[in-house]
Amino acid sequence: MKKSEVKINRFSANLKDALSGKWTQKRLAEKLGTTQQCVSRWVNGDREPSIDDIILICHFLNEDPSDLIGFNDISPDEFKKFDDIFKKE
């Protein structure tokens, strides 16, 4: 298993869920001072925002950062897979 095969960050999927029915990508972009295209890239998982943007997104959407990033969804088995990758190197 390669490093790139282990995906423990669920930010894009969680951001999409957090936005649905509440905010448009355009509205969030305006609040953050960025473009809708930039927010779209975050939602699609093509790019990730800075930690500062994550904090602001959580503030605007009233979301917990650990929930939005997906930290609370990570099982011990997923962490073990990640550890195993680096033990092999």
C-alpha positions as protocol buffer text, in pm:
chain_id: "A"
residue {
  index: 1
  type: MET
  ca { x: 0 y: 0 z: 0 }
}
residue {
  index: 2
  type: LYS
  ca { x: 133 y: 340 z: -99 }
}
residue {
  index: 3
  type: LYS
  ca { x: 103 y: 662 z: 100 }
}
residue {
  index: 4
  type: SER
  ca { x: -132 y: 803 z: -161 }
}
residue {
  index: 5
  type: GLU
  ca { x: -373 y: 511 z: -111 }
}
residue {
  index: 6
  type: VAL
  ca { x: -436 y: 605 z: 252 }
}
residue {
  index: 7
  type: LYS
  ca { x: -687 y: 886 z: 272 }
}
residue {
  index: 8
  type: ILE
  ca { x: -777 y: 986 z: 624 }
}
residue {
  index: 9
  type: ASN
  ca { x: -880 y: 1342 z: 547 }
}
residue {
  index: 10
  type: ARG
  ca { x: -1249 y: 1359 z: 471 }
}
residue {
  index: 11
  type: PHE
  ca { x: -1262 y: 1735 z: 443 }
}
residue {
  index: 12
  type: SER
  ca { x: -1401 y: 1759 z: 89 }
}
residue {
  index: 13
  type: ALA
  ca { x: -1693 y: 1524 z: 151 }
}
residue {
  index: 14
  type: ASN
  ca { x: -1770 y: 1684 z: 486 }
}
residue {
  index: 15
  type: LEU
  ca { x: -1754 y: 2035 z: 339 }
}
residue {
  index: 16
  type: LYS
  ca { x: -1997 y: 1932 z: 67 }
}
residue {
  index: 17
  type: ASP
  ca { x: -2236 y: 1798 z: 331 }
}
residue {
  index: 18
  type: ALA
  ca { x: -2196 y: 2107 z: 550 }
}
residue {
  index: 19
  type: LEU
  ca { x: -2275 y: 2338 z: 257 }
}
residue {
  index: 20
  type: SER
  ca { x: -2575 y: 2146 z: 126 }
}
residue {
  index: 21
  type: GLY
  ca { x: -2896 y: 2330 z: 191 }
}
residue {
  index: 22
  type: LYS
  ca { x: -2724 y: 2600 z: 398 }
}
residue {
  index: 23
  type: TRP
  ca { x: -2474 y: 2788 z: 187 }
}
residue {
  index: 24
  type: THR
  ca { x: -2372 y: 2805 z: -175 }
}
residue {
  index: 25
  type: GLN
  ca { x: -2011 y: 2773 z: -276 }
}
residue {
  index: 26
  type: LYS
  ca { x: -2032 y: 3127 z: -408 }
}
residue {
  index: 27
  type: ARG
  ca { x: -2157 y: 3266 z: -76 }
}
residue {
  index: 28
  type: LEU
  ca { x: -1882 y: 3091 z: 117 }
}
residue {
  index: 29
  type: ALA
  ca { x: -1624 y: 3215 z: -132 }
}
residue {
  index: 30
  type: GLU
  ca { x: -1744 y: 3572 z: -87 }
}
residue {
  index: 31
  type: LYS
  ca { x: -1724 y: 3545 z: 293 }
}
residue {
  index: 32
  type: LEU
  ca { x: -1370 y: 3407 z: 267 }
}
residue {
  index: 33
  type: GLY
  ca { x: -1256 y: 3656 z: 4 }
}
residue {
  index: 34
  type: THR
  ca { x: -1181 y: 3387 z: -251 }
}
residue {
  index: 35
  type: THR
  ca { x: -1346 y: 3254 z: -566 }
}
residue {
  index: 36
  type: GLN
  ca { x: -1625 y: 3005 z: -612 }
}
residue {
  index: 37
  type: GLN
  ca { x: -1384 y: 2803 z: -824 }
}
residue {
  index: 38
  type: CYS
  ca { x: -1147 y: 2776 z: -527 }
}
residue {
  index: 39
  type: VAL
  ca { x: -1427 y: 2652 z: -299 }
}
residue {
  index: 40
  type: SER
  ca { x: -1534 y: 2410 z: -573 }
}
residue {
  index: 41
  type: ARG
  ca { x: -1182 y: 2264 z: -576 }
}
residue {
  index: 42
  type: TRP
  ca { x: -1205 y: 2210 z: -201 }
}
residue {
  index: 43
  type: VAL
  ca { x: -1544 y: 2041 z: -233 }
}
residue {
  index: 44
  type: ASN
  ca { x: -1417 y: 1818 z: -515 }
}
residue {
  index: 45
  type: GLY
  ca { x: -1103 y: 1726 z: -322 }
}
residue {
  index: 46
  type: ASP
  ca { x: -870 y: 1876 z: -582 }
}
residue {
  index: 47
  type: ARG
  ca { x: -718 y: 2117 z: -329 }
}
residue {
  index: 48
  type: GLU
  ca { x: -732 y: 2179 z: 42 }
}
residue {
  index: 49
  type: PRO
  ca { x: -772 y: 2514 z: 216 }
}
residue {
  index: 50
  type: SER
  ca { x: -523 y: 2660 z: 456 }
}
residue {
  index: 51
  type: ILE
  ca { x: -577 y: 2603 z: 826 }
}
residue {
  index: 52
  type: ASP
  ca { x: -685 y: 2967 z: 854 }
}
residue {
  index: 53
  type: ASP
  ca { x: -954 y: 2909 z: 592 }
}
residue {
  index: 54
  type: ILE
  ca { x: -1067 y: 2591 z: 766 }
}
residue {
  index: 55
  type: ILE
  ca { x: -1111 y: 2783 z: 1091 }
}
residue {
  index: 56
  type: LEU
  ca { x: -1314 y: 3052 z: 914 }
}
residue {
  index: 57
  type: ILE
  ca { x: -1523 y: 2793 z: 730 }
}
residue {
  index: 58
  type: CYS
  ca { x: -1601 y: 2626 z: 1062 }
}
residue {
  index: 59
  type: HIS
  ca { x: -1698 y: 2962 z: 1209 }
}
residue {
  index: 60
  type: PHE
  ca { x: -1927 y: 3054 z: 920 }
}
residue {
  index: 61
  type: LEU
  ca { x: -2088 y: 2710 z: 892 }
}
residue {
  index: 62
  type: ASN
  ca { x: -2099 y: 2654 z: 1268 }
}
residue {
  index: 63
  type: GLU
  ca { x: -1904 y: 2330 z: 1234 }
}
residue {
  index: 64
  type: ASP
  ca { x: -1649 y: 2170 z: 1465 }
}
residue {
  index: 65
  type: PRO
  ca { x: -1306 y: 2157 z: 1295 }
}
residue {
  index: 66
  type: SER
  ca { x: -1252 y: 1795 z: 1397 }
}
residue {
  index: 67
  type: ASP
  ca { x: -1584 y: 1701 z: 1240 }
}
residue {
  index: 68
  type: LEU
  ca { x: -1524 y: 1899 z: 923 }
}
residue {
  index: 69
  type: ILE
  ca { x: -1179 y: 1752 z: 869 }
}
residue {
  index: 70
  type: GLY
  ca { x: -1312 y: 1408 z: 957 }
}
residue {
  index: 71
  type: PHE
  ca { x: -1079 y: 1347 z: 1247 }
}
residue {
  index: 72
  type: ASN
  ca { x: -1362 y: 1210 z: 1461 }
}
residue {
  index: 73
  type: ASP
  ca { x: -1443 y: 954 z: 1190 }
}
residue {
  index: 74
  type: ILE
  ca { x: -1100 y: 791 z: 1179 }
}
residue {
  index: 75
  type: SER
  ca { x: -1092 y: 443 z: 1325 }
}
residue {
  index: 76
  type: PRO
  ca { x: -788 y: 300 z: 1502 }
}
residue {
  index: 77
  type: ASP
  ca { x: -757 y: 52 z: 1213 }
}
residue {
  index: 78
  type: GLU
  ca { x: -711 y: 338 z: 967 }
}
residue {
  index: 79
  type: PHE
  ca { x: -433 y: 485 z: 1178 }
}
residue {
  index: 80
  type: LYS
  ca { x: -272 y: 140 z: 1193 }
}
residue {
  index: 81
  type: LYS
  ca { x: -271 y: 119 z: 811 }
}
residue {
  index: 82
  type: PHE
  ca { x: -98 y: 455 z: 799 }
}
residue {
  index: 83
  type: ASP
  ca { x: 160 y: 346 z: 1057 }
}
residue {
  index: 84
  type: ASP
  ca { x: 226 y: 24 z: 863 }
}
residue {
  index: 85
  type: ILE
  ca { x: 317 y: 220 z: 551 }
}
residue {
  index: 86
  type: PHE
  ca { x: 594 y: 410 z: 725 }
}
residue {
  index: 87
  type: LYS
  ca { x: 727 y: 101 z: 903 }
}
residue {
  index: 88
  type: LYS
  ca { x: 791 y: -58 z: 564 }
}
residue {
  index: 89
  type: GLU
  ca { x: 1000 y: 234 z: 440 }
}
